Amino acid sequence: MPQIVDLTADMYDCAPAFPTDPKLAISWHCTLNTGCYNLSVVKMSTHQGTHIDAPLHMIEDGEAIDQIPLDRLIVRAVKADLTYKKPRERIAIKDLLPFEKHIDAGLSVLMDTGWGKVYPKEAYFTDHPSITLELAEWFANKGVGIVGMDMPSPAAEDWKSVHVAMLSKGTLIVEGLANLDKLGGEPFTFFAIPLRLRQRDGSPIRAFAMLD
């Protein structure tokens, strides 16, 4: 049996979110004591925790999450070890060149900066490394299917341009990955499975890798 690595962050009541986003709220609607069964109510944004950005997130008339076929959400990928990056440091094209042969072969990329271990501290949302606009355009021009990361966003400052550069060319963005340190340097199959939310901009996902 192939080894499966769960890359999804825990979701729980009052879990941190971007300062301007609604916080995750999970409560009991009824329990075995108050009704005939346990049933919970969940309230959250479409970009809570480990999630995927659809083009509609940043682009008028862009693809909605329910319009993206599953074969673009189950992909071959490689991990880029960027754990040497410091807080707020830029991630540039030169940092991804060691993985270019995999990218040119059509693989998606999961960037491991080690930042997932900062969660749930407040600095997780403010001090993370950021990819440059040039790198975002490089990914898009190479037709990378999914760019994933353990950061809450690909960029802390020029985030709009960075998102648009990738999403406008169909490069999907997965943010908030966990446990990337459990992946090695060999390619694997990556699953980024969202909820089928009609005409919405993104979704929390159950992300995992199947190792060869």
PAZA-171737 format. One line per field, with one value per residue (C-alpha): chain; residue number from 1; x, y, z. Coordinates in nm, 4 decimals. Last residue first. Example, Ala and Ser with C-alpha at 12.3 -4.5 7.8 and 13.67 -1.06 7.14 Angstrom:
2
cadena	A | A;
num	2 | 1;
px	1.3670 | 1.2300;
py	-0.1060 | -0.4500;
pz	0.7140 | 0.7800;
***
This chain:
212
cadena	A | A | A | A | A | A | A | A | A | A | A | A | A | A | A | A | A | A | A | A | A | A | A | A | A | A | A | A | A | A | A | A | A | A | A | A | A | A | A | A | A | A | A | A | A | A | A | A | A | A | A | A | A | A | A | A | A | A | A | A | A | A | A | A | A | A | A | A | A | A | A | A | A | A | A | A | A | A | A | A | A | A | A | A | A | A | A | A | A | A | A | A | A | A | A | A | A | A | A | A | A | A | A | A | A | A | A | A | A | A | A | A | A | A | A | A | A | A | A | A | A | A | A | A | A | A | A | A | A | A | A | A | A | A | A | A | A | A | A | A | A | A | A | A | A | A | A | A | A | A | A | A | A | A | A | A | A | A | A | A | A | A | A | A | A | A | A | A | A | A | A | A | A | A | A | A | A | A | A | A | A | A | A | A | A | A | A | A | A | A | A | A | A | A | A | A | A | A | A | A | A | A | A | A | A | A | A | A | A | A | A | A;
num	212 | 211 | 210 | 209 | 208 | 207 | 206 | 205 | 204 | 203 | 202 | 201 | 200 | 199 | 198 | 197 | 196 | 195 | 194 | 193 | 192 | 191 | 190 | 189 | 188 | 187 | 186 | 185 | 184 | 183 | 182 | 181 | 180 | 179 | 178 | 177 | 176 | 175 | 174 | 173 | 172 | 171 | 170 | 169 | 168 | 167 | 166 | 165 | 164 | 163 | 162 | 161 | 160 | 159 | 158 | 157 | 156 | 155 | 154 | 153 | 152 | 151 | 150 | 149 | 148 | 147 | 146 | 145 | 144 | 143 | 142 | 141 | 140 | 139 | 138 | 137 | 136 | 135 | 134 | 133 | 132 | 131 | 130 | 129 | 128 | 127 | 126 | 125 | 124 | 123 | 122 | 121 | 120 | 119 | 118 | 117 | 116 | 115 | 114 | 113 | 112 | 111 | 110 | 109 | 108 | 107 | 106 | 105 | 104 | 103 | 102 | 101 | 100 | 99 | 98 | 97 | 96 | 95 | 94 | 93 | 92 | 91 | 90 | 89 | 88 | 87 | 86 | 85 | 84 | 83 | 82 | 81 | 80 | 79 | 78 | 77 | 76 | 75 | 74 | 73 | 72 | 71 | 70 | 69 | 68 | 67 | 66 | 65 | 64 | 63 | 62 | 61 | 60 | 59 | 58 | 57 | 56 | 55 | 54 | 53 | 52 | 51 | 50 | 49 | 48 | 47 | 46 | 45 | 44 | 43 | 42 | 41 | 40 | 39 | 38 | 37 | 36 | 35 | 34 | 33 | 32 | 31 | 30 | 29 | 28 | 27 | 26 | 25 | 24 | 23 | 22 | 21 | 20 | 19 | 18 | 17 | 16 | 15 | 14 | 13 | 12 | 11 | 10 | 9 | 8 | 7 | 6 | 5 | 4 | 3 | 2 | 1;
px	0.5095 | 0.3854 | 0.0216 | -0.0073 | -0.2934 | -0.5097 | -0.8640 | -0.9804 | -1.1325 | -1.2950 | -1.2506 | -1.4229 | -1.7771 | -2.0125 | -2.1580 | -1.9589 | -1.8445 | -1.6239 | -1.2569 | -1.0176 | -0.6493 | -0.4840 | -0.1118 | 0.0567 | 0.4270 | 0.7617 | 1.0783 | 1.2374 | 1.0789 | 0.7486 | 0.6999 | 0.8341 | 0.5248 | 0.3195 | 0.0666 | -0.0638 | -0.2095 | -0.2517 | -0.3278 | -0.3141 | -0.4424 | -0.2475 | -0.5157 | -0.3494 | -0.5389 | -0.4930 | -0.1138 | -0.0525 | -0.3741 | -0.2539 | 0.0833 | -0.0745 | -0.3181 | -0.0625 | 0.1920 | 0.2353 | 0.2203 | 0.2640 | 0.1790 | -0.0809 | -0.1363 | 0.2084 | 0.2546 | 0.2512 | 0.0898 | 0.1323 | -0.1040 | -0.1164 | 0.2166 | 0.1811 | 0.5387 | 0.4154 | 0.2123 | 0.5010 | 0.7325 | 0.4635 | 0.4407 | 0.8199 | 0.8392 | 0.5697 | 0.7951 | 0.7037 | 0.6550 | 0.7996 | 0.5649 | 0.5609 | 0.1958 | -0.0441 | 0.1709 | 0.2828 | -0.0452 | 0.0562 | -0.1558 | 0.0530 | 0.4310 | 0.4945 | 0.3339 | 0.6129 | 0.8664 | 0.9163 | 0.7937 | 0.6723 | 0.4457 | 0.4951 | 0.2951 | 0.4675 | 0.4556 | 0.8016 | 0.9182 | 0.8290 | 1.0296 | 1.3333 | 1.2880 | 1.3267 | 1.6772 | 1.5606 | 1.2988 | 1.5120 | 1.6473 | 1.2930 | 1.2581 | 1.1213 | 1.1399 | 1.2137 | 0.9400 | 1.0484 | 1.3645 | 1.3951 | 1.6165 | 1.3068 | 1.2705 | 1.2499 | 1.0483 | 0.8168 | 0.7231 | 0.3841 | 0.1752 | -0.1817 | -0.5286 | -0.7062 | -0.6730 | -0.8169 | -1.1041 | -1.2462 | -1.2588 | -1.6082 | -1.7214 | -1.4414 | -1.5493 | -1.3488 | -1.2934 | -1.5812 | -1.4120 | -1.0729 | -0.9418 | -1.1201 | -1.2908 | -0.9597 | -1.0150 | -0.8094 | -0.7637 | -0.7759 | -0.5902 | -0.7303 | -1.0264 | -1.0493 | -1.4191 | -1.4972 | -1.6354 | -1.9522 | -2.0029 | -2.3076 | -2.2800 | -2.5151 | -2.5099 | -2.8249 | -3.1733 | -3.2023 | -3.0856 | -2.8757 | -2.7544 | -2.6562 | -2.8094 | -2.6874 | -2.3465 | -2.0934 | -1.8170 | -1.7033 | -1.4114 | -1.3179 | -1.4570 | -1.1911 | -1.0312 | -0.7647 | -0.6869 | -0.8042 | -0.7273 | -0.9273 | -1.2217 | -1.3824 | -1.1598 | -1.0033 | -0.6725 | -0.4288 | -0.4296 | -0.1230 | -0.2106 | 0.0597 | -0.0468 | 0.1990 | 0.1283 | 0.0000;
py	0.6298 | 0.8673 | 0.9676 | 1.3270 | 1.4857 | 1.7971 | 1.7923 | 2.1268 | 2.4534 | 2.6202 | 2.8871 | 3.1677 | 3.0340 | 2.9690 | 2.6504 | 2.5120 | 2.1577 | 2.1224 | 2.1102 | 1.8183 | 1.9046 | 1.5641 | 1.5439 | 1.2459 | 1.2196 | 1.3307 | 1.2548 | 1.5043 | 1.3761 | 1.4660 | 1.4623 | 1.8187 | 1.9278 | 1.8556 | 2.1364 | 2.3325 | 2.6794 | 2.7882 | 2.6120 | 2.8308 | 2.7282 | 2.8192 | 2.8868 | 3.1770 | 3.4531 | 3.2647 | 3.2898 | 3.6575 | 3.7520 | 3.6077 | 3.7809 | 4.1103 | 4.1051 | 3.9875 | 4.2635 | 4.2926 | 3.9602 | 3.7287 | 3.3673 | 3.3631 | 3.1632 | 3.0003 | 2.6218 | 2.6430 | 2.5029 | 2.6093 | 2.4005 | 2.3410 | 2.4953 | 2.6243 | 2.7433 | 3.0965 | 3.0789 | 2.9632 | 3.2283 | 3.4962 | 3.4090 | 3.4094 | 3.7565 | 3.8801 | 3.7726 | 3.4972 | 3.5965 | 3.4687 | 3.4806 | 3.7667 | 3.8781 | 3.5828 | 3.3341 | 3.6178 | 3.5803 | 3.2322 | 2.9386 | 2.8397 | 2.8982 | 2.5338 | 2.5937 | 2.8376 | 2.5638 | 2.7143 | 2.4056 | 2.5092 | 2.2522 | 2.2518 | 2.1032 | 1.8741 | 1.9197 | 1.7957 | 2.1585 | 2.1830 | 1.8695 | 1.9975 | 2.3380 | 2.2080 | 2.3449 | 2.6649 | 2.7355 | 2.9596 | 3.1435 | 3.2454 | 3.4395 | 3.3771 | 3.7019 | 3.7084 | 3.8213 | 3.5596 | 3.3749 | 3.1276 | 2.8266 | 2.6066 | 2.6438 | 2.2734 | 2.2536 | 1.9536 | 1.7856 | 1.7283 | 1.4934 | 1.6114 | 1.5478 | 1.8857 | 1.9507 | 1.6051 | 1.6898 | 1.9470 | 2.3135 | 2.4546 | 2.4035 | 2.6315 | 2.9169 | 3.0004 | 3.3726 | 3.6061 | 3.8915 | 3.7722 | 3.7585 | 3.4731 | 3.3762 | 3.2146 | 2.9477 | 2.9681 | 2.6421 | 2.5865 | 2.4671 | 2.6885 | 2.9054 | 3.0512 | 2.9852 | 3.1713 | 2.9989 | 2.8937 | 2.5295 | 2.3876 | 2.0442 | 1.7469 | 1.4704 | 1.2549 | 1.1984 | 1.5371 | 1.7222 | 1.4457 | 1.2868 | 1.6335 | 1.9248 | 2.2261 | 2.1896 | 2.4574 | 2.5292 | 2.8843 | 2.9617 | 3.3258 | 3.5673 | 3.7273 | 4.0717 | 3.9525 | 3.6453 | 3.3389 | 3.1770 | 2.8734 | 2.9880 | 2.6403 | 2.3822 | 2.2946 | 2.1084 | 2.1771 | 1.9475 | 1.7835 | 1.4228 | 1.1899 | 0.8656 | 0.5807 | 0.3498 | 0.0000;
pz	-0.4604 | -0.1933 | -0.1832 | -0.0637 | 0.1236 | 0.1260 | 0.2604 | 0.1287 | 0.2483 | -0.0488 | -0.3113 | -0.4969 | -0.5176 | -0.8093 | -0.6576 | -0.3663 | -0.4455 | -0.1386 | -0.2217 | -0.2815 | -0.3119 | -0.3745 | -0.4484 | -0.6117 | -0.5365 | -0.6785 | -0.4787 | -0.2403 | 0.0766 | 0.2383 | 0.6156 | 0.6425 | 0.4488 | 0.7595 | 0.7060 | 0.4080 | 0.4659 | 0.1052 | -0.2225 | -0.5338 | -0.8772 | -1.1898 | -1.4499 | -1.6274 | -1.4459 | -1.1175 | -1.1297 | -1.2059 | -1.0245 | -0.6929 | -0.7138 | -0.8165 | -0.5227 | -0.2658 | -0.3196 | 0.0586 | 0.2445 | -0.0529 | -0.1363 | 0.1419 | 0.4623 | 0.4260 | 0.4092 | 0.0315 | -0.2822 | -0.6436 | -0.8548 | -1.2294 | -1.3261 | -1.6818 | -1.7187 | -1.7788 | -1.4574 | -1.2410 | -1.3880 | -1.3422 | -0.9711 | -0.9516 | -1.1049 | -0.8652 | -0.5808 | -0.3377 | 0.0227 | 0.3513 | 0.6528 | 0.9014 | 0.9114 | 0.9112 | 1.1039 | 1.3323 | 1.5229 | 1.6385 | 1.5192 | 1.3206 | 1.3302 | 1.2355 | 0.8966 | 0.8226 | 0.7560 | 0.4118 | 0.2266 | -0.1189 | -0.2859 | -0.6624 | -0.9512 | -1.1985 | -1.5745 | -1.6729 | -1.6842 | -1.3145 | -1.2355 | -1.4241 | -1.2608 | -0.9055 | -0.8418 | -1.0173 | -0.7498 | -0.5261 | -0.8307 | -0.9235 | -0.5987 | -0.2494 | -0.0543 | 0.3180 | 0.5584 | 0.8151 | 0.7038 | 0.4167 | 0.4835 | 0.4915 | 0.1166 | 0.0323 | -0.2896 | -0.2724 | -0.5989 | -0.7568 | -0.9687 | -0.9685 | -0.8304 | -0.8322 | -1.2048 | -1.2810 | -1.0487 | -1.2877 | -1.1806 | -1.2361 | -0.8760 | -0.7511 | -0.9757 | -1.2856 | -1.3347 | -1.4294 | -1.2422 | -1.1192 | -0.7628 | -0.5865 | -0.9139 | -1.0182 | -0.7495 | -0.4321 | -0.2405 | 0.1336 | 0.4424 | 0.7157 | 0.6217 | 0.2729 | 0.2014 | 0.5213 | 0.8273 | 1.0095 | 1.1100 | 1.2908 | 1.4510 | 1.4787 | 1.7411 | 1.7373 | 1.8799 | 2.0442 | 2.3545 | 2.5148 | 2.1913 | 2.0838 | 1.8943 | 1.6996 | 1.8595 | 1.7791 | 1.5312 | 1.4579 | 1.2262 | 1.2431 | 0.9882 | 0.7672 | 0.8128 | 1.0583 | 0.8464 | 1.0347 | 1.3686 | 1.4901 | 1.7036 | 1.7025 | 1.5391 | 1.2035 | 1.2091 | 0.9249 | 0.6224 | 0.4688 | 0.5581 | 0.4261 | 0.2577 | 0.2125 | -0.0796 | 0.0000;
***
